[in-house]
Amino acid sequence: MRTGQFFALISLVTILCSSSPAETEGLSQRVHVHYYGWYGNPETNGHWSHWDHAVTSKSGPPPGNHKPPEDIGSPFYPQLGLYSSQDPDTLKAHLEMIAKAGIGVVNFSWWGPGNADDRALELLFAEAAKKGMKVNFHIEPYPGRSAESVKENLGYLIDKFKGSPALYRDADRDHLPMFYVYDSYLIPTEEWGSILRSDSPNTIRGTEHDAIMIALYVNQKDKRLLTEGGFDGVYTYFATKGFTEGSTPENWKEVRDWTRSLGKLFIPSVGPGYDDLPIRPWNKKNYREREGGDYYSTMFESAIEARPDFISVTSFNEWHEGTQIEPAVPAKYGERQYRDYLPLKPDGYLDLSHKWVKEFEAVQAEEQ
């Protein structure tokens, strides 16, 4: 299959999605899905972006980039083909898929103002507003990130999208928007406290740029981010069970009890498996088999049993790490055999997500 055929496939799937729009009323705002807007192709962007992700090495120079369209930096091949995140039709199709999963909030991976992903964010807000869906932000560790730059980021993003009905605002927490902060431990706790503690003269608290700030919980050391750094809660992100203390489901009830004792939020992250071997061939110890959907179901069930405030899904489309729930199709190009979701259908993880999202909402309703 050559490049032109890939984009014919994009058009076909988009038409199919658009011909029967998913019902967006009743989508969960307690389940947030991590979303990546960094993909590009020559037709839309003039070059490949991320589909050609470099193979990394623990030592020495990297072996080189993957070579799309036949060879991509993922163990799976997307049903939509090698899309651009800046293509409006792709964004529409993605939101239809997320709605099919029962999820109403998209957590956008954001790498700073002026980044190419910013354009995808604008398109996402426009399409989400049409569908009654919501968007919040996942602040990534961009070069030069500091607590002060994050404060500036809050102002930039809130001012830019405060007029959009697609901006997620928590009705139970003063209608504030929500920001997840990946690798928040990279910035000293004291610096976070300078912008997040209400007793700091430089605080965002009580200002027009106040927000619900969620730190990454890796291990016990990250507790200081809540007790001293001023964060409002924690999430665990990783889809690899056992990779960190935070991504170990057996710890979730304890973490939930601790956060609740502080009046803070706990957001466990669930995923369908993990396979980043095409870009990190040395990382076999963190590989996690999908088990025909059982891995995802077990992780989701553990999250629900922990009775958290929210659940986040890792991920909708992080293809490099093989954590995506976006539909994938069987494919083989030369000697490269891509994985599939069998015995599930290409959209099987959307259906599984819908099942567990509804279960989580039912449990939440019982506890109201």
N, C-alpha and C positions, 0 to 999 in steps of 0.2 A: 504493500500500500504506500503510495507516494504522497507528497505534501498536499497536492490538490484534493486528493481523496479524503485526507484528514479533515479538511475544512468543509468539504461537502457533508461529512459526517456531523460536524458541528452544527451546520445549518439544519440538517434533518432532525437532530435531537432537539434543537431549540424549537423548531416548529411543533414537534410532538409535545414538548413541555408547555408551550404557549397555547396549544389548542384546547387544553383542559386545565386551566389554572387551579392550583391547590387552594383549598379553603383556608384562609389565614386567620379567621376568627377562631379564638380558642387555642391558638398556639401558645406554648409555654413560654413565659418570660422568666421562669426559674431555671431553665436550661439554656446555657450559652455555648455556642460552638465556635471554636478557634478557626479563623479563616485567614487565608494567605492570598494577598493581591500582588504577588511579585512575578507572575508568569508573563512571558512575552514571546511573540513569534514574528517572523519576517513580514508577514502580511499586514499586521497591525502596528508593530513597533519598529520594523526595519531590521530586527536582529532577534536572535533567540535570547531569552532570559530565563534562567533557572532550569528549564528543561535540559540545558547543557551543563548542569551543575558539575563542578570538578570533582574528581575522585581524590580524596584526601589521604595523607600518609602520616603515620605517627612520627616518622623521622625521615628526613630527606625531602626532596622536591616532590610535589604531587605528580602522579602518573599522567595527568592530563584531563581534558574535558570530555564529557560524553558528546556524541555527535547526532543530534536530532535530524530527521524525525524517526529513524529506525532505532537509534540508541539514545536513551534518555536516563537522567539521574534518578531513577525510581525502579523498584521491583515490580511495579504494576503499570498498566497503561490505561489512561482515562477514556471513558466512553465518549466524551466530547472531543477527543483528539487533543492535539497540543495547542490549547487555546491561549489567548491573551487575556489577562485580567483587566485590560483596558477596553475590551470589546463589550458594548452594552448588551448584546444578545447573550453573551456568556454569563454576564451578571444576572440577567433575567432567568436564565436556565438554572443557575445556581440557587437563586432564591426559591424557585419552584421546588427544587430538590430538598432544600432545608425545610421548607414548609411541609413537604411530604413526610419528613422525619418528625414533625410535630414541634419543631423548635422555632421560637419566635425572635430570638436575639442572636445576632452575629457579632462575634468578638474579633474585630479587625486588627491584624498584625501591622503595627505602624512604626516606621523607621525615621521619623522626623519630617519637618516641613520641607517642601521642595523635592522630596524623594519621589521617584517614579511611581511608587505605590500610592502617593497622595491622589493621583488622578483616578486610580481605581476606587479609592475611598469616596470620592465625590460621586462617581457613578453608582456605587453601592447605596449611598444615602438616597439618591434620586429614585432608584428602583425600589428600595425598601419602603420609602414613603408612599409609593403607589400601591404597595401590597399590604400596608398596615403592619410591617415588620420593624424591628428595632435594631440599632447598631450601638455597640460600645467599643472600647479601645484597648488594645494590648500593646503597651509601650515597650518596645524592644531595646536592647542595649546598643544603640547607635553610637558611633564614634563621638567621644566628648560628652556623653550623657552624664549629668550630675543632678542633684536634687533641684538646684536652681534652674537648670535647663528644663527639667520636667515641669516645674512651676510655670515656665514660659509656654511649654507645650499645652498645658491645661488651658491657659488663656487663649492660645491660638485655636485649639480644637473646639472649645466651648463657644467662643465667639463666632467661629465659622459655621457651626451647625446648631446653635441654640434655637434658631427659628424653624428647624426641621422637625416634623412630627416623627421622624425616624430616630431621633436621638433618644436612646434609652434613658429613662428617668425612673428611679425607684419610688413608687408611690408610698412605701412604708418608711422611707428615709429621706423626707423633705424634698422628694422629687429630684434628687441629685443624680447626675450622670455617674457612670462607673468606669474606672480605669484599672485594668490589670497591669502589673509591672513585672515583666520577666527579668529574672536574675537580679532582683532588687537588692540582694545581699552584696552586690558589687559596690554599692555606695554605702559609706559608713552610716550607721544608725543615727548618729548625732546630726548628720547632714539632713537626713529625712525628717528628723524632729524639727529642724529649723523651718520647714514649710508645712508640716502636717500636725504639729502639736498646737493646740489652741492657745497655749501660753507663750508662744513665740511671736515676737513683733513682726516676723516675716511670713506669718501663717496664711494659708489659703482659707482657713476655717472662718465661716461667716461672711466670706466675700462672694462676689458673683462667679468666681472660679472654683468654689468649693466642689468637692467630688467625693464619691466613695472610692477609696484607694485600697487595692487588693495586692498584697505582697506574695511572692513565691515562697512556699514553705518547703524547704529541702530537709532540714533537720532541726533539732532542738535549739540550735544557735539562732534560728530565725525568729524565735519567740520575742526577742528584743525589738524586732521591727514593729510589733504591736504594742508591747508594754512601754517602750521608750521612743520608738520612731514615729508613732502616731498613725500607723496604718489602721484601716477599718476592718481588715480581715485577711485571710490567706487562701490561696489555691495551690494545687499540687502539680498541675500541668502534665507531667510525664505519663505516657501510656504504657511504660515498661514497669510492670509490677515488680517491686523489690529493688528497683534502681536507686531510689532514695528512700529515706524514712517516710517522707511525705507521700510517695507513690506506692506505699505498701498498704493495701486496704485494711489489714489487721490493725493498723494504727489509727484508723479514721475516727472511730468512736471516741478515743481518748483525745484526739486533737479537737474534735467537735465539742467535747465537754469543756476543754480548756478555753477555747475561743468564746464559747457561750458564757463562761464564768466572767469573762471580761466585757461582755456585751458586744462582742465582735462576730464577724461572719466566717463560716467555714465553707469552702467550695472545693470538694474533691473533684479531680479530673478523671474521666474514664476514656478508654480508647480500645480499638478493635484488635490491637496487636502492635508489633514493632519490627521493622526490617529496614535498616539503613545501609545494608551491605553494598549496594551499588555505588554509594558515595563514601562509605567508611568500611571497607572490606576487613579491617582489623577489629571491628566492634561486634564480633559474634556473640560475646557473652551477654549482650543486651537484646539479642534477637528474641522475639516472642511470637510464637505461632498463633494464627487466628483461630484455629480449632473449629473451623466451620461456623463461626459466629459465637461459639461457647465462651471464648475468652472475653469478648465484649459483654455478653449477657452476665457473666459472673462478676465482672468489674462493676457494671451498672447496678446489679442487685446489691453488691456490697456498699455502694454509695448510697443507695436508697435506705438500706438498713442502718446506716450511720445517722440518718435523720438530719441532713445538712440543710443549710438555708438555700443554697443553689447547687447545681451540678454543672460542670463545664465538660465539653466533649473535645478531646484531642484526637483527631481534628476533622474538619470538613475536607481539607485539601492540602495537607502537608505531605505531598507525594514523595519527597526525598526520604522521609523516615518511615514511610509505609503505614502511617497512622490514619489515613484518609477513610472517610465513610462515603465520599463521592463515588458514584458508580465507576467501576473498572471493567474492562472486557479482556477476554483471552487474546493474546497476540504473540506472534513469533516472527522475528526478522533475522534472517541468516541463522546464526547460532544462538541468538539472544531469545530466550523463552521468558516471557513475562508471566508473573503469577496471576491468579484469578481468585474469585470469591467462592468457588464451588465448595459445597453443594448449594450455596446461596446464589441467587441471580445477581446480575450486575448491580441492581439497586437494592440488594438484600439488606445492606446495613442501614438504609433509610427506613425500611420496614421494621427492622429490629429496634432502631432508635425510637420510632413512633410508639412501639409497644412499651418500652421502658419509660419513655417520657410520660405517657399516660398513667403508668403505674406510680411514678413519682408524684404526679399531680394529685392522684387519688389519695396517696398517703398524706400529702400536704393538706388536702381538704379535710381529712379526718382529724388532723391536729389543730385546725383553726378553732 
